[in-house]
Amino acid sequence: MENPIISWLFETDAVRVCPEGQPFWYTSGKLGPFYINTQFLYGSEAAANRLLGVIEEACAGDKLAFYDKVWADISAQLESCPIFSQLIDLLCEEAKKMDADFISGGERRDYFFSMPVARKLGMGHLSIFKDLSTVYTDANGVSMPSEQANLAGKKSIHIADLITVASSYIRAWIPAVEALGAKIAYSLAVVDRDQGGSKILGDAGCPLTTLITIKPELFVTAKQLGRVNDEQIALINSFIADPDKFVIDFLTAHPDFLANEIAKGGKSAQRAELCIASGFAPECAIPKK
């Protein structure tokens, strides 16, 4: 049976593929042919943005009240959105195979998936914030300072939306859990971009399980579903084969692209200037002063 997540990714616009000649900017200053917003699997872009707003407001307030505020939105979405509900069921099935004591998730997008999995499995949830502070919520939904939760020696499954190079784990999530005397024993993610994060997590002692990995085969299935065409498949394959060469080849074939992006101003100009400053652009594509 075909992995239903492939259809869901496109149905919710969680994966968007660019038209030929119009690649997406990534935050690194590089270009690519597809963009992944895993949180759109919450049901839609609008629903995901609504929850992000709730999360941001709750993070800025009393951290002990954070869980209740966010769970109210997630609970309602589980009842009303079959895609999101079925996705959480799939994550729960994987989590059941892991020998752990609690679930952890990091600010912000991890919470979309870590909180409902913990709730459905009757496990506690550790909310990790960007400042590395934490709050523990027990299986009954009662939140407390993490230091009162007796987590020393216990193991978590850290649930993430998307894995690229696992930088958030190394920088924040692993140290925050270890500061409580606990350990992230397993990583469970919805999507793996297949850009090295799995090896990094394995080396860190928290091996990755993912529901879907971004490989060429995914887009072949997407073509069969009528979601992408042959030209887009060609762009994707060239990017997956060598992301750096993709940038160079595209800018060489479109030498005015960076100048046009800079002329737009705003984020387009910022990303184009970052691309140049980072040495990603070939000489022929750099605007002449």
Secondary structure as the mmCIF struct_conf table of DSSP 4:
data_model
#
loop_
_struct_conf.conf_type_id
_struct_conf.id
_struct_conf.beg_label_comp_id
_struct_conf.beg_label_asym_id
_struct_conf.beg_label_seq_id
_struct_conf.end_label_comp_id
_struct_conf.end_label_asym_id
_struct_conf.end_label_seq_id
HELX_RH_AL_P HELX_RH_AL_P1 PRO A 4 GLU A 11
TURN_TY1_P TURN_TY1_P1 THR A 12 ASP A 13
BEND BEND1 ALA A 14 ALA A 14
STRN STRN1 VAL A 15 VAL A 17
HELX_LH_PP_P HELX_LH_PP_P1 CYS A 18 PRO A 19
TURN_TY1_P TURN_TY1_P2 GLU A 20 GLY A 21
HELX_LH_PP_P HELX_LH_PP_P2 PRO A 23 PRO A 23
STRN STRN2 PHE A 24 TRP A 25
HELX_LH_PP_P HELX_LH_PP_P3 TYR A 26 TYR A 26
TURN_TY1_P TURN_TY1_P3 THR A 27 SER A 28
BEND BEND2 GLY A 29 GLY A 29
STRN STRN3 LEU A 31 GLY A 32
BEND BEND3 PRO A 33 PRO A 33
STRN STRN4 PHE A 34 ILE A 36
HELX_RH_3T_P HELX_RH_3T_P1 THR A 38 TYR A 42
BEND BEND4 GLY A 43 SER A 44
HELX_RH_AL_P HELX_RH_AL_P2 GLU A 45 ALA A 60
BEND BEND5 GLY A 61 GLY A 61
HELX_RH_3T_P HELX_RH_3T_P2 LYS A 63 ALA A 65
HELX_RH_AL_P HELX_RH_AL_P3 PHE A 66 SER A 80
HELX_RH_AL_P HELX_RH_AL_P4 PRO A 82 ALA A 95
TURN_TY1_P TURN_TY1_P4 LYS A 96 LYS A 97
BEND BEND6 MET A 98 MET A 98
BEND BEND7 ASP A 101 ASP A 101
STRN STRN5 PHE A 102 GLY A 106
TURN_TY1_P TURN_TY1_P5 GLU A 107 ASP A 110
HELX_RH_AL_P HELX_RH_AL_P5 TYR A 111 LEU A 121
TURN_TY1_P TURN_TY1_P6 GLY A 122 GLY A 122
STRN STRN6 GLY A 124 ILE A 128
TURN_TY1_P TURN_TY1_P7 LYS A 130 ASP A 131
BEND BEND8 LEU A 132 LEU A 132
STRN STRN7 THR A 134 THR A 137
TURN_TY1_P TURN_TY1_P8 ALA A 139 ASN A 140
BEND BEND9 GLY A 141 GLY A 141
STRN STRN8 SER A 143 PRO A 145
HELX_RH_3T_P HELX_RH_3T_P3 SER A 146 GLN A 148
BEND BEND10 ALA A 149 ALA A 149
TURN_TY1_P TURN_TY1_P9 ALA A 152 GLY A 153
STRN STRN9 LYS A 155 ILE A 163
BEND BEND11 THR A 164 VAL A 165
HELX_RH_AL_P HELX_RH_AL_P6 SER A 167 SER A 168
HELX_RH_PI_P HELX_RH_PI_P1 TYR A 169 TRP A 173
HELX_RH_AL_P HELX_RH_AL_P7 ILE A 174 GLU A 178
TURN_TY1_P TURN_TY1_P10 ALA A 179 GLY A 181
STRN STRN10 LYS A 183 ASP A 192
BEND BEND12 GLN A 195 GLY A 196
HELX_RH_AL_P HELX_RH_AL_P8 GLY A 197 ASP A 203
TURN_TY1_P TURN_TY1_P11 ALA A 204 GLY A 205
STRN STRN11 LEU A 208 THR A 213
HELX_RH_AL_P HELX_RH_AL_P9 PRO A 216 GLN A 224
TURN_TY1_P TURN_TY1_P12 LEU A 225 GLY A 226
BEND BEND13 ARG A 227 VAL A 228
HELX_RH_AL_P HELX_RH_AL_P10 ASP A 230 ALA A 241
HELX_RH_AL_P HELX_RH_AL_P11 PRO A 243 ALA A 253
TURN_TY1_P TURN_TY1_P13 PRO A 255 ASP A 256
HELX_RH_AL_P HELX_RH_AL_P12 PHE A 257 LYS A 264
HELX_RH_AL_P HELX_RH_AL_P13 GLY A 266 ALA A 277
TURN_TY1_P TURN_TY1_P14 SER A 278 GLY A 279
BEND BEND14 ALA A 281 ALA A 281
HELX_RH_3T_P HELX_RH_3T_P4 GLU A 283 ALA A 285
BEND BEND15 ILE A 286 ILE A 286
HELX_LH_PP_P HELX_LH_PP_P4 PRO A 287 LYS A 288
#
